[in-house]
Amino acid sequence: MNSTFIVNFVGKAAPATIKQLAAVTHENGGKWLISKVNFIEDQVAAVIKVELPAVNEQVVKQAFQSHPELLVQITEADSKSHGEDTIFQLRLDSNDRAGIVNEITHVLDGQGINILDMDCQRVFIAGGGGVSSSLFTANMAVRLPGEIQIEDVAKELEALSEDTRVILEA
């Protein structure tokens, strides 16, 4: 029988810390179903959904909780894994503008699409002649209801502005 839980943690860590925690999970027959790990300098914030044999649950939980510089919270989770056929990765590129994240989430919410992960970045570009702008990129993992086609979603997002492009990731 498998056990599934979500571990959230914040604190001081290095990428090697994350690698070590992933290794402990793997060595105990587990896998990270979904993970979001963000670093700013030497600080980390993470949310990870773990599935593993129930007999190894305490060993893996202890590995997370025993790291001295991490504040860890663990909650039980639904053991159902996500239907891979309805989860899509996409990237949206556009000129940056006020309210763009709101526009994107409004389009997706309006169709009952769940945003599983959304990572946004803005890049400032200084041009010649005093012209400057910023580019906006959003990498997203979304879950679509069965009746909605990803190509239709991409077209609707691209309709937000002339310069918006959506790329479906493999």
C-alpha positions as CSV (number, residue, x, y, z in Angstrom):
1,M,0.0,0.0,0.0
2,N,1.2,3.5,-0.9
3,S,1.2,6.6,1.2
4,T,0.9,10.1,-0.3
5,F,1.7,13.4,1.5
6,I,2.6,17.0,0.8
7,V,5.7,18.4,2.3
8,N,6.2,22.2,2.5
9,F,9.4,23.8,3.7
10,V,11.2,27.1,3.9
11,G,14.7,28.0,5.1
12,K,18.3,28.0,4.3
13,A,19.4,25.3,1.9
14,A,21.5,24.5,-1.2
15,P,20.6,22.6,-4.3
16,A,22.6,19.7,-2.8
17,T,20.0,19.6,0.0
18,I,17.2,19.1,-2.4
19,K,19.2,16.5,-4.3
20,Q,19.8,14.6,-1.0
21,L,16.1,14.7,-0.1
22,A,15.1,13.5,-3.5
23,A,17.7,10.6,-3.2
24,V,16.3,9.6,0.2
25,T,12.8,9.5,-1.3
26,H,14.0,7.4,-4.3
27,E,16.0,5.0,-2.1
28,N,12.8,4.3,-0.2
29,G,10.8,3.5,-3.3
30,G,9.2,6.9,-3.5
31,K,8.8,9.6,-6.2
32,W,7.9,13.2,-6.2
33,L,4.6,13.5,-8.1
34,I,4.6,17.3,-8.2
35,S,7.4,19.6,-7.0
36,K,7.9,23.3,-6.9
37,V,11.2,24.5,-5.5
38,N,12.3,28.1,-5.5
39,F,15.6,29.5,-4.5
40,I,16.5,33.1,-3.7
41,E,20.2,33.3,-2.8
42,D,20.6,30.6,-0.1
43,Q,16.9,30.5,0.9
44,V,14.5,27.9,-0.4
45,A,10.7,27.6,-0.4
46,A,9.3,24.3,-1.7
47,V,6.1,22.3,-2.0
48,I,6.4,18.6,-2.9
49,K,3.8,15.9,-3.3
50,V,5.4,12.6,-2.4
51,E,4.2,9.0,-3.0
52,L,6.0,6.0,-1.6
53,P,5.3,2.6,0.1
54,A,3.6,3.2,3.4
55,V,6.3,1.2,5.2
56,N,8.9,3.8,4.3
57,E,6.8,6.9,5.0
58,Q,8.3,7.7,8.4
59,V,11.9,7.4,7.1
60,V,11.3,9.9,4.3
61,K,9.3,12.3,6.5
62,Q,12.1,12.2,9.1
63,A,14.6,13.1,6.4
64,F,12.7,16.3,5.6
65,Q,12.0,17.1,9.3
66,S,15.6,16.5,10.5
67,H,17.2,19.2,8.4
68,P,18.2,21.8,11.0
69,E,17.7,24.9,8.9
70,L,14.4,24.1,7.3
71,L,10.9,24.8,8.7
72,V,8.9,21.8,7.6
73,Q,5.2,21.1,7.5
74,I,3.8,17.8,6.3
75,T,0.1,17.1,5.4
76,E,-1.6,14.0,4.2
77,A,-2.8,14.1,0.6
78,D,-5.1,12.3,-1.8
79,S,-3.3,9.3,-3.2
80,K,-4.8,9.8,-6.7
81,S,-2.2,10.9,-9.1
82,H,-3.0,13.4,-11.7
83,G,-4.3,12.2,-15.1
84,E,-1.3,12.7,-17.3
85,D,-3.6,12.9,-20.4
86,T,-5.2,16.2,-19.1
87,I,-2.1,18.0,-17.7
88,F,-0.3,20.3,-20.2
89,Q,2.9,22.3,-20.0
90,L,2.8,25.6,-21.9
91,R,4.8,28.8,-22.1
92,L,3.3,32.2,-22.8
93,D,5.5,35.0,-24.1
94,S,4.4,38.6,-24.5
95,N,5.4,42.2,-24.1
96,D,5.0,43.0,-20.4
97,R,2.0,45.1,-19.4
98,A,0.0,45.9,-16.3
99,G,-2.5,43.2,-15.5
100,I,-1.2,40.5,-17.7
101,V,-1.2,37.8,-15.0
102,N,-4.8,38.8,-14.2
103,E,-5.8,38.4,-17.9
104,I,-4.2,35.0,-18.1
105,T,-5.9,33.7,-15.0
106,H,-9.2,35.1,-16.0
107,V,-9.1,33.3,-19.4
108,L,-8.2,30.0,-17.7
109,D,-10.6,30.3,-14.8
110,G,-13.4,31.1,-17.2
111,Q,-13.0,27.7,-18.8
112,G,-12.6,25.8,-15.6
113,I,-8.9,25.1,-16.1
114,N,-6.9,24.5,-13.0
115,I,-3.4,26.1,-12.9
116,L,-1.2,23.6,-11.2
117,D,1.9,25.7,-11.5
118,M,2.7,29.1,-12.9
119,D,6.2,30.6,-12.9
120,C,6.4,34.2,-14.3
121,Q,9.4,36.2,-15.2
122,R,9.9,39.7,-16.6
123,V,13.1,40.6,-18.5
124,F,13.9,44.3,-19.1
125,I,15.3,45.1,-22.5
126,A,17.1,48.5,-23.1
127,G,17.0,49.5,-26.7
128,G,18.8,52.1,-28.7
129,G,17.4,55.6,-29.0
130,G,16.0,55.6,-25.5
131,V,13.4,52.9,-26.3
132,S,13.1,50.2,-23.6
133,S,10.6,47.5,-22.8
134,S,10.2,44.3,-20.8
135,L,9.2,40.9,-22.0
136,F,6.9,38.6,-19.9
137,T,7.2,34.8,-19.8
138,A,4.9,32.5,-17.9
139,N,5.6,28.8,-17.7
140,M,2.5,26.9,-16.7
141,A,1.3,23.5,-15.9
142,V,-2.5,23.3,-16.4
143,R,-5.2,20.6,-16.0
144,L,-7.9,20.8,-18.6
145,P,-11.5,19.5,-18.3
146,G,-12.0,16.6,-20.7
147,E,-14.1,18.6,-23.1
148,I,-11.6,21.4,-23.7
149,Q,-8.8,21.1,-26.3
150,I,-5.3,22.6,-25.4
151,E,-5.1,24.1,-28.9
152,D,-8.3,26.2,-28.3
153,V,-6.8,27.4,-25.0
154,A,-3.6,28.4,-26.7
155,K,-5.5,30.4,-29.3
156,E,-7.6,32.1,-26.7
157,L,-4.5,33.1,-24.7
158,E,-2.8,34.4,-27.9
159,A,-5.9,36.5,-28.5
160,L,-5.0,38.6,-25.4
161,S,-2.7,40.7,-27.5
162,E,-1.1,40.8,-30.9
163,D,2.3,40.0,-29.5
164,T,1.3,37.1,-27.2
165,R,2.6,33.6,-28.3
166,V,1.8,30.3,-26.6
167,I,4.1,27.3,-27.0
168,L,3.0,23.8,-26.0
169,E,5.9,22.0,-24.2
170,A,6.4,18.3,-24.9
